[in-house]
């Protein structure tokens, strides 16, 4: 029997799932940063293979039994990037057939019935993509300059600086972020950042931002809402570009900024998209993106996934909780 492997490689983590030809996960692996722009191509390739190796070990399957590997990778933005990654991966994967593309496609692949539609991904960065019924395929990366997590962090910081010096309104973000960072004042925080090599981690700044917004602070709400509208614009631009208005197109919101921050960002995004196209089927991705990579691998093998995919893909998160074999 043949098997497939799906890989989702991002800035924070890299996940791999080994599945049978019904799409059922048999083994999963997780490693660190798989974005070559951050760690270099050789280290990214090693990280990707570490996740694959874990999955193979848990599934008790040899790489030689794998029919196809499909990788959705962050940082794969230009044609030469694929050549770079293929060369780096060659020593690990040998002659195993591999398809590599940007990870922006994984949302629609993972969670829509047809594996088609628009995906807007928001995590460390932001991107959007479109998979059309007639083979259309599009993604942007650097064009989506506003909306990613790093920019949200910057705007939250700007908000408390402006509140401090009077250019902006007072905000509950100030005491919330200062408590989270352990600094006594905005000035102390800025001094630490500019003179003491203090790095303002997203793990420190984003929870206070979204919590303060949920509690009704107008400045925090304005920051989150601005990003929601920008993310919505990425989707509505593709609706316009491909003449999709009125076609009940799936629009998938994917990534940690949508799924792990509460409802506000998604609600703003959904309202913005529906303002441009009331027929759009706006959904929050409820599947692990790596499931989309497995689905793409199955399609490359000629397998159809429409009927059984909902059942098969629902078990992907649990695959990472399975213990490795003794």
N, C-alpha and C positions, 0 to 999 in steps of 0.2 A: 504494500500500500504506500502511496506517496503522501507527502506532507508539504505544508507551506509555512513560511515564517513571515510575520509582519513586524516592522520596526518603526517606532516613533522616536526620533532623536531630537531633543530640544536643548535649550540652554541650561535648564535645571536638572533634567533627568532623561535617561534613555530607556525605553521599554521595548521588549521583544516578546512575542508570543508564537509558539509552535502550535499549529492547528492541523486537524485532519481535513479532508476535502469536503466535509460538511460544514466547515467553519467552526467546529467545536475546539476550544482551547485544550491542549494537552500538557503544556508546560510554559512557564513564563519566567523572564529574567529582567532585572532592573539594574542599571548602572548610572554613572554620573553624566556630565555634560557631553552631548554628542554633536555639538555645534562646532565645526572646524574653525569658524571665524574666531572663536574664543580660545580654543585649546590647541589648534593646529590640526592638520589633516591626519597625521600619523596617530596622534593621541585619540582623536575622534574615532578613527577606525578601530583602534584597540578597545575603546569604550563600547562601541556598537557591538563588536564581536563578544565582549565579555557578557553583555546582556543576552546575546544569541546563545552563547555557550551554556549559560545558566538555564535557559529555556529548554535546550536540547537535553541537558542532564536531568531536569525534572520530568521531561517527557520520556526519558530513556530511549532516545532516538538519535541515530547517527546523522551527521550532516549529509552523507551520501544518499540518504533516503528523501531528502528535501527536493521537491520539484521546482519551487520558486521562492525567492525572497523578494519582498517589496519593502522599500524603505521610504518613509516620509521624513525628511530631515530639515531642520531649521538651518538657515545659512546657505541653502542651495538655491541661490538667486539668479545666477548667470550660467550660460552653457558650459563655460570652462570649469565651473564648480563640480559638475557631475564627473568630468574626466579626472579631476583631482581626487575625488572620493573613491572612484572606481580603482584608480591606481593604488591608493592606500589600502583598500579592502582586499585587493587581489591575493595577497599572501595569506589572508585569513579564510577566504571563502572559495579559493580555487576556481573550479569550473562551474560552481553552482550558479544557475541563472538568476540574475539580480536586476530588478528595476529600481531606479532611484529618482525621486522627484521631491519638490518642496512639500513640506508638511502641511501647507495651507489647505490641501484637498481632503485631509483626513476626516474633518467634521462631517461633511455630507456623505462621505463613504461609510462612516461609522453608524450614522443614526437615521438616515432617511430610507424609506421603503425601496426607492428606486436607485439609490447610490448616486443621485444627481441633485444639483441645486447649487445655491450660493452658500459659501461659508465665510463668516467673519470671525477670525481668531484673535483673541486678546489675552496675552500672557506677559512675558517679559517684553515682547514686541507686539506688533500688530500686522496683520495681513488679511487679504481677502482673495477668494477664488471662485471660479464658476466651472462646473461640469455640466455640459448641456446634453440634451437627449439626442442630438444629431452629431455628437462627437466634438462639440466646441469645448475648448479648454483654455482657461486663462487664470493667471494669478498675478498679484502684485505684492511687492515686499517694501521696497524703499519708497514707493509712492504713498504708502500709508504712514505718513510721517507723524501723525498725531493719533493717540489712542492707546499706545502700549503702556505697560506698567511703569517703565522708567520715566515716561513723561508725566504720568499721574503723580508719581513721587515728587517730581520737580514742582508741579503746580501746587501740591499741598504745602511744600516748603515755602514757595513764593507767597502763599496765602498768609502764613503766620509771620513772615517777614514784613509784608505790607500792613498787616494788623499792628505790628510792633512799631513801625515808623510812621504810621498815619496815612499811608497811601491807600489802605483798604480798611474795611470794617473789622471790628473786633469779632473774634470767632472762638468757639469752644475747641477748635482744633489746637489752639496754642497750648493750653494746659494738658490736653490729651496727648499730644506729641511729645511734650517735654517730660511727662510722666513715663512715657514709653522709652524715651532715650536716656532718661536719668539725668537730665540737665536742669539747672535751676532757672534758666532764662533763655530767651531766644539768642541773646548776645553770647551766652556761654556755649550754646549749641553751634553757632556760627564760628566762634573762635576754635572750638574743637575740630570743626570740619576744615578750617583754613590753616590752622597752625599745629594741630595735634594729630593729624592723619586719621581723624574719625570718619568712618564711612557710614552713611545713613542707609541702612539696609531696608529693603522693601518689607522684610518681616517685622520691622519696627514701625514703619510709617503707614503702611496700608491698613492694618487692622484699626488704628485710631481713626483714619480717614473714613472708612466705610461705617464704622460704629457711630461716629459723630454725625454722619449724614443720616443714618437710620434714626438717630435721636432728634432729628429735625433742625440741626444747625444750618442756616441758610448758605453760609460760605462753603461748607463741605458738600451740601447738596448741589451747589452750583458747579463745583469741580467735577463731581461724578456725572452730573447731567451733561456738562459740556463734552465729556468723553463719550457718553452714550450717544449723543447726536453725531459726533464725528464717526463713530463706528457704524451708526445707521447710514451715514452718507456713503460709506464704502459699499454697503449693500445696494442702496438705491441707485448709485452710479452704475452698478452692473445691471440692474433692472433696466435702466435707460439704455445702456450700451448695447444690450442684446435684445431690446424690444420685448421685454418679458411682462410688462404691465398687463394685468388681467388674466395671466396664465396660471395663477395659483402656484407660483414657484415656491419651492422650499427655500427658506433662508435660515441657516443654522448659526446660532451664536455658540462659539466654542472657545475653550481656554479658561484658565484659572480665574481671570478677572470677572468672567461671567458666572462661573460655577461655584466660586468659593467666597463671594463677597456679599451675599444677600441679594434681594430682588431688585434693588433700585436701578442698577446699571442695565440689566436686561429689560426692565419695564420701560425705561427711557428709549432704549434701542428699538424695542417692539413698537412703541407708539410712533417713533420717527419713521420706521419702515412702512407701517400701515398708513401714515399720512401721505405717503407717495403711492402706495399700491395696497388697497384694502384686500385684495385677493391673496396677497403673499401669506404663505404658511410659515410663520416665524416660530422656530422651536429652539429650545435650549438643549444643547447636546447632552444627552443622558447616557452616553456610551464613552468608554475609554477610546481616545483617538487611535491607539494602536489597533483597535478592532477594524478601523478603516483601512489600515495597511494590510491586515490579513485579507480583508475583502478584496482589495486590489490584486493581491497575489492570487486569490482564487479566480478572479476574472481573467487574469493573464494565463491561467491554466485552462480556460474555457468553461469554468464552472459557473452556473447561475446561482444567485443567492437571494432572489426576491422573496421566495416563499418561506424559507426557514431562517432567515437572517435575524429576525426579532428575537427568536428563542436562543439561537446560537450566541449572539453578541451580548446577551444579558448576563452571561457568566464570566465575562472577561475580567472584571475587577476581582472576582474571587480567585482567578487563576494566580494572582500575585500573592495570595495568602497561603497557597499550598506549600507544604514542606518539601524540601529536596529529598530525593530518595536516599536511603541509608547506603 
